[in-house]
Structure formats: structure tokens, C-alpha cells
Amino acid sequence: MAKVESFTLDHTAVKAPYVRLITVEEGTKGDKIANYDLRLVQPNENAIPTAGLHTIEHMLAGYLRDYLDGVIDCSPFGCRTGFHLITWGEHDTVEVAQALKKALEDISQASWDDVQGTDIKSCGNYRDHSLFSAQEWSKKILAEGISSDPFERKVVE
């Protein structure tokens, strides 16, 4: 089985919340995609409940595209501690952290009408959402500050 970089990360050494560049891959035609670790809560100490994480996922899908060029996908980790962010090209982790911060600020102020994809036709588990949980977790993450480095707290403005 191929080694997966994320599973070689020492999850006891990181200091969440943070943004970490996992890898940059280059395609056969020279196109580059980058994979980022958007770690919202400390691994093995906390996990965002499924309904809140699901709503954060739906909202990040739109808001991150408002603040960062080239977003391909933002998908939650199964451990519920954060997200993979995939982009065309490489961005500085400070830029990604600032976009994440703005997106979480938007989530903390949002209304239910701002949440995309919450009906039976547009979501595979439409009953499992919580804007309240998404907002509470967003506020908690923002209060802790988002670092542009996983091992040393470098909180972005």
C-alpha cells in the first residue's frame, strides 16, 4: 500500500488550529495542485460533531471560493478535526489561513438561508446539519486564532 503523508504526521506535535501545506503535485502537462491540512481542532483532544462539521463543510465550499483563487475541493477528515483543501497552484499558508479565517467569520454571522445544499435533492444526508454547532465551533476556532504553521503558533491577522 502507498504511504500517505498525512498518516506520517505526528498528531501529538501539532498545535491546532492551523493551516499546513501537505503536498504539491504536478500533472503531466505541468499543472499543479496543492493539498492543505486545515486543522480546526486539536487531534485526539477534540472533534467537531458530525452535524456541525457537515454544515461547516457546505459553507466552506462557497466561502473559501470567495477568498481564495483556484479552490477545487474542501473535504472533511474522517476524524472530524479539520479539512483537506485542494487548490489549483500553490498558495502561501498565510494566505490560506486568512481565507479560512474570513470564511469562519462569515459562518459565525450566517443565517440558515446562507447554507447551500441542505435539501434532499442537493445533499446526501440533508437531515444531518446544524448551523448552531457550525457557528459555535467557528467562534471557538476564531478565538484560538488560526496559525500558518502547524508546530509553532503563528496566528494570522
Sequence and secondary structure as in RCSB ss.txt:
>XXXX:A:sequence
MAKVESFTLDHTAVKAPYVRLITVEEGTKGDKIANYDLRLVQPNENAIPTAGLHTIEHMLAGYLRDYLDGVIDCS
PFGCRTGFHLITWGEHDTVEVAQALKKALEDISQASWDDVQGTDIKSCGNYRDHSLFSAQEWSKKILAEGISSDP
FERKVVE
>XXXX:A:secstr
    GGGGS TTT  SSEEEEEEEEE TTS EEEEEEEE S TTT    HHHHHHHHHHHHHHHHHHSTTEEEEE
E TTSSEEEEEEEB   HHHHHHHHHHHHHHHHH  GGG  S STTT TTTT   HHHHHHHHHHHHHH  BSSS
SS  B  
